[in-house]
Amino acid sequence: MDIEAFYEQNEARRESAEFEFGSEWTDASDNEYELSWVEATGELYLMVEPEALINEDIFGDFLVADELINDLTVVVIGKSPSLAALEDQLRGWEDAMLEENSLAWLYERFPQ
């Protein structure tokens, strides 16, 4: 689902504090993901962003095109009752995130 639909489904998500656990998670195809946890709902979700379009202006400066909000795809991969419990489950995430296909490491901790 897109990010806006994610927040519309449960307004508590929109108003909640969120904690990010890295934005360099990758899948087998080398797509990059951001991992976040919503305090109010306990949901851990991945957000994949489309490849940014980069243009050059007449002065040689590079401009990144604004992302369309419906291009930001969200997938809830698990729940955790507290930030402390989540941090225990994700111990070592900083190193794991940088490995090839790091989502495999993440999904081992949150089986579907």
C-alpha positions in Angstrom: 0.0 0.0 0.0 1.2 3.6 -0.4 2.3 5.6 2.6 -0.8 7.8 2.6 -3.2 4.8 2.6 -1.1 3.4 5.5 -1.7 6.4 7.6 -5.4 6.8 6.6 -6.1 3.2 7.7 -5.2 4.1 11.3 -4.9 7.8 12.3 -2.9 6.7 15.4 -0.1 6.0 13.1 0.0 9.5 11.7 0.1 11.1 15.2 2.5 8.7 16.8 6.2 9.0 17.4 8.2 6.9 14.9 11.7 5.4 15.3 13.9 4.7 12.3 16.2 1.7 12.1 18.1 2.5 9.0 17.4 3.4 5.4 19.9 1.1 3.6 18.2 -2.3 3.9 18.3 -4.2 0.6 16.5 -7.1 -1.0 18.0 -9.6 -3.5 17.4 -7.2 -6.4 19.3 -4.4 -4.6 16.3 -2.2 -4.0 16.7 0.0 -0.9 14.3 0.2 2.0 13.8 2.2 5.2 12.8 0.5 8.4 10.6 2.3 10.9 8.6 1.5 14.1 5.3 3.2 15.0 5.1 3.6 18.8 1.3 3.9 19.0 0.6 0.7 17.1 3.8 -1.3 17.7 4.1 -1.9 13.9 7.4 -2.3 12.3 7.3 -1.4 8.6 9.5 -1.2 5.5 9.1 1.6 3.1 10.6 1.3 -0.4 11.2 4.5 -2.4 11.2 4.6 -6.2 14.5 5.5 -7.8 14.8 9.3 -7.6 14.8 11.2 -10.9 17.8 13.5 -11.1 17.9 16.4 -13.5 20.5 18.9 -14.3 19.6 22.6 -14.5 21.2 25.1 -17.0 23.8 26.0 -14.4 25.0 22.4 -14.0 23.4 21.9 -10.6 21.7 18.6 -10.0 18.1 18.6 -8.8 16.3 15.6 -7.3 12.7 15.5 -8.4 10.0 15.4 -5.7 8.7 11.9 -5.0 5.0 11.4 -5.5 3.6 10.3 -2.2 1.8 7.3 -3.8 5.1 6.0 -5.0 6.3 5.3 -1.4 5.2 1.7 -0.7 4.8 0.5 2.8 4.8 -3.1 4.1 4.2 -4.0 7.8 6.5 -6.8 8.6 5.9 -7.3 12.3 4.9 -5.9 15.7 6.7 -5.2 18.9 5.1 -4.2 22.2 7.8 -1.8 23.1 10.9 0.0 21.8 13.1 -2.0 24.3 11.7 -5.3 23.0 12.2 -4.2 19.4 15.8 -3.1 20.1 16.5 -6.6 21.5 15.1 -8.3 18.4 17.1 -6.0 16.2 20.4 -6.2 18.0 23.1 -5.9 15.4 20.9 -4.3 12.8 23.4 -1.6 12.0 25.9 -4.1 10.6 23.3 -6.5 9.2 21.7 -3.7 7.2 24.9 -3.2 5.2 25.1 -6.8 4.1 23.9 -7.9 0.7 20.1 -8.8 0.8 19.9 -7.6 4.4 16.1 -8.1 4.3 16.7 -11.8 4.7 18.3 -11.1 8.1 15.4 -8.9 9.1 12.7 -11.5 8.0 14.5 -14.2 10.1 13.6 -12.0 13.2 10.0 -11.3 12.0 8.7 -14.4 10.2 5.5 -13.9 8.4 
